[in-house]
């Protein structure tokens, strides 16, 4: 994944999301940008434009993957 655009993990900062974020952050060789919308929602519009409707979600090459789907994006807008 490192030669492509980084994957982006959007989450709301709950304990479950932070655990997922920590897993991505500590995985060697992964190129993942981690965005905590609960702490700073300035990139929430970007997440919505990418197709994110639920948090946490991982966006890879323009495709949205929901992870442990539990929170609507509106929660951080």
Backbone as CSV, one residue per row, in Angstrom:
resi,resn,N_x,N_y,N_z,CA_x,CA_y,CA_z,C_x,C_y,C_z
1,UNK,0.814,-1.186,0.000,0.000,0.000,0.000,0.865,1.261,0.000
2,UNK,2.108,1.177,0.335,2.936,2.352,0.511,3.211,3.108,-0.778
3,UNK,3.139,2.479,-1.953,3.398,3.175,-3.201,2.163,3.917,-3.703
4,UNK,1.027,3.670,-3.129,-0.214,4.313,-3.522,-0.526,5.434,-2.537
5,UNK,-1.656,6.094,-2.803,-2.113,7.095,-1.851,-2.328,6.413,-0.512
6,UNK,-2.115,7.132,0.573,-2.355,6.490,1.864,-3.827,6.181,2.057
7,UNK,-4.086,5.115,2.754,-5.448,4.838,3.196,-5.753,5.851,4.290
8,UNK,-7.018,6.167,4.464,-7.404,7.115,5.509,-8.428,6.452,6.416
9,UNK,-8.125,6.425,7.697,-9.053,5.923,8.703,-9.728,7.118,9.358
10,UNK,-11.040,7.221,9.186,-11.835,8.253,9.852,-12.532,7.599,11.038
11,UNK,-12.441,8.224,12.203,-13.109,7.672,13.386,-13.542,8.798,14.306
12,UNK,-14.310,8.431,15.346,-14.863,9.460,16.235,-14.185,9.546,17.599
13,UNK,-13.146,8.759,17.813,-12.388,8.869,19.054,-12.884,8.029,20.211
14,UNK,-13.887,7.177,19.981,-14.346,6.310,21.073,-13.266,5.256,21.359
15,UNK,-13.419,4.535,22.430,-12.412,3.541,22.824,-12.211,2.482,21.741
16,UNK,-13.288,2.026,21.135,-13.186,1.029,20.076,-12.405,1.586,18.884
17,UNK,-12.735,2.810,18.492,-12.044,3.447,17.366,-10.569,3.676,17.671
18,UNK,-10.273,4.091,18.887,-8.875,4.320,19.255,-8.074,3.027,19.216
19,UNK,-8.700,1.924,19.586,-8.040,0.628,19.513,-7.740,0.259,18.057
20,UNK,-8.700,0.485,17.178,-8.499,0.222,15.748,-7.395,1.125,15.210
21,UNK,-7.429,2.404,15.562,-6.410,3.351,15.108,-5.028,2.929,15.584
22,UNK,-4.924,2.501,16.836,-3.633,2.043,17.369,-3.115,0.836,16.592
23,UNK,-4.018,-0.060,16.209,-3.610,-1.240,15.439,-3.028,-0.838,14.095
24,UNK,-3.684,0.109,13.419,-3.161,0.580,12.135,-1.849,1.336,12.316
25,UNK,-1.782,2.180,13.328,-0.594,2.993,13.550,0.634,2.144,13.874
26,UNK,0.421,1.014,14.520,1.561,0.189,14.927,1.917,-0.903,13.929
27,UNK,1.166,-1.013,12.831,1.447,-2.052,11.830,2.551,-1.570,10.896
28,UNK,3.680,-2.271,10.892,4.789,-1.840,10.042,4.437,-1.950,8.558
29,UNK,4.859,-0.964,7.792,4.679,-0.997,6.352,3.349,-0.482,5.839
30,UNK,2.423,-0.171,6.729,1.135,0.368,6.283,1.214,1.881,6.180
31,UNK,0.608,2.416,5.149,0.550,3.857,4.949,-0.891,4.292,5.200
32,UNK,-1.212,4.560,6.469,-2.576,4.907,6.860,-2.566,6.239,7.601
33,UNK,-3.334,7.191,7.080,-3.525,8.461,7.774,-4.719,8.278,8.704
34,UNK,-4.563,8.652,9.953,-5.613,8.446,10.948,-6.213,9.798,11.322
35,UNK,-7.523,9.922,11.106,-8.230,11.178,11.348,-9.266,10.970,12.448
36,UNK,-9.050,11.611,13.589,-9.986,11.543,14.710,-10.961,12.716,14.598
37,UNK,-12.116,12.456,14.015,-13.111,13.504,13.821,-13.779,13.923,15.123
38,UNK,-13.695,13.095,16.145,-14.235,13.454,17.446,-13.418,14.548,18.109
39,UNK,-12.116,14.557,17.853,-11.232,15.565,18.430,-11.175,16.826,17.575
40,UNK,-11.346,16.666,16.250,-11.256,17.790,15.325,-12.068,17.439,14.084
41,UNK,-13.218,18.062,13.937,-14.122,17.671,12.848,-13.913,18.474,11.567
42,UNK,-12.827,19.207,11.447,-12.609,20.025,10.254,-12.532,19.210,8.967
43,UNK,-12.231,17.925,9.059,-12.140,17.097,7.853,-13.369,16.197,7.667
44,UNK,-14.423,16.470,8.426,-15.652,15.680,8.304,-16.271,15.831,6.924
45,UNK,-16.229,17.018,6.358,-16.763,17.237,5.014,-16.014,16.414,3.976
46,UNK,-14.714,16.303,4.159,-13.887,15.471,3.280,-14.313,14.009,3.381
47,UNK,-14.584,13.559,4.604,-15.017,12.178,4.816,-16.350,11.928,4.118
48,UNK,-17.288,12.856,4.274,-18.597,12.721,3.629,-18.429,12.693,2.113
49,UNK,-17.595,13.579,1.572,-17.355,13.624,0.122,-16.745,12.318,-0.391
50,UNK,-15.982,11.648,0.456,-15.370,10.367,0.072,-16.372,9.218,0.141
51,UNK,-17.543,9.471,0.731,-18.569,8.440,0.828,-18.729,7.826,2.204
52,UNK,-18.036,8.380,3.199,-18.144,7.861,4.557,-19.493,8.254,5.143
53,UNK,-20.231,7.259,5.605,-21.531,7.505,6.244,-21.538,7.036,7.691
54,UNK,-20.653,6.106,8.020,-20.575,5.543,9.366,-19.114,5.525,9.805
55,UNK,-18.925,5.627,11.118,-17.577,5.603,11.685,-17.410,4.381,12.555
56,UNK,-16.242,3.813,12.607,-15.060,4.137,11.823,-15.154,3.568,10.413
57,UNK,-14.505,4.250,9.480,-14.410,3.779,8.103,-12.997,4.006,7.599
58,UNK,-12.581,3.101,6.749,-11.273,3.175,6.111,-11.509,3.448,4.634
59,UNK,-10.869,4.481,4.098,-10.982,4.800,2.673,-9.667,4.409,2.012
60,UNK,-9.768,3.490,1.048,-8.587,3.011,0.327,-8.839,3.195,-1.161
61,UNK,-7.992,4.007,-1.798,-8.117,4.260,-3.242,-9.549,4.612,-3.635
62,UNK,-10.189,5.450,-2.832,-11.526,5.926,-3.142,-12.662,4.998,-2.743
63,UNK,-12.338,3.852,-2.176,-13.372,2.905,-1.745,-13.503,2.933,-0.232
64,UNK,-14.742,2.946,0.251,-15.011,3.031,1.684,-15.255,1.635,2.245
65,UNK,-14.528,1.328,3.324,-14.725,0.077,4.057,-15.153,0.447,5.468
66,UNK,-16.308,-0.034,5.890,-16.762,0.210,7.263,-16.077,-0.776,8.198
67,UNK,-15.653,-0.268,9.341,-15.003,-1.087,10.358,-15.784,-0.948,11.655
68,UNK,-16.275,-2.035,12.203,-16.999,-1.968,13.484,-18.027,-0.837,13.471
69,UNK,-18.824,-0.797,12.434,-19.831,0.230,12.177,-20.668,0.519,13.428
70,UNK,-20.537,1.746,13.965,-21.313,2.056,15.165,-21.782,3.494,15.293
71,UNK,-21.295,4.398,14.477,-21.630,5.802,14.684,-21.878,6.485,13.339
72,UNK,-22.984,7.202,13.190,-23.212,7.929,11.945,-22.266,9.124,11.832
73,UNK,-21.879,9.469,10.617,-20.978,10.612,10.401,-21.589,11.900,10.948
74,UNK,-22.905,11.987,10.953,-23.575,13.194,11.466,-23.203,13.472,12.930
75,UNK,-22.765,12.444,13.624,-22.346,12.582,15.023,-21.203,13.586,15.183
76,UNK,-20.385,13.750,14.133,-19.230,14.651,14.232,-19.351,15.889,13.361
77,UNK,-20.450,16.033,12.651,-20.632,17.213,11.796,-21.032,18.423,12.606
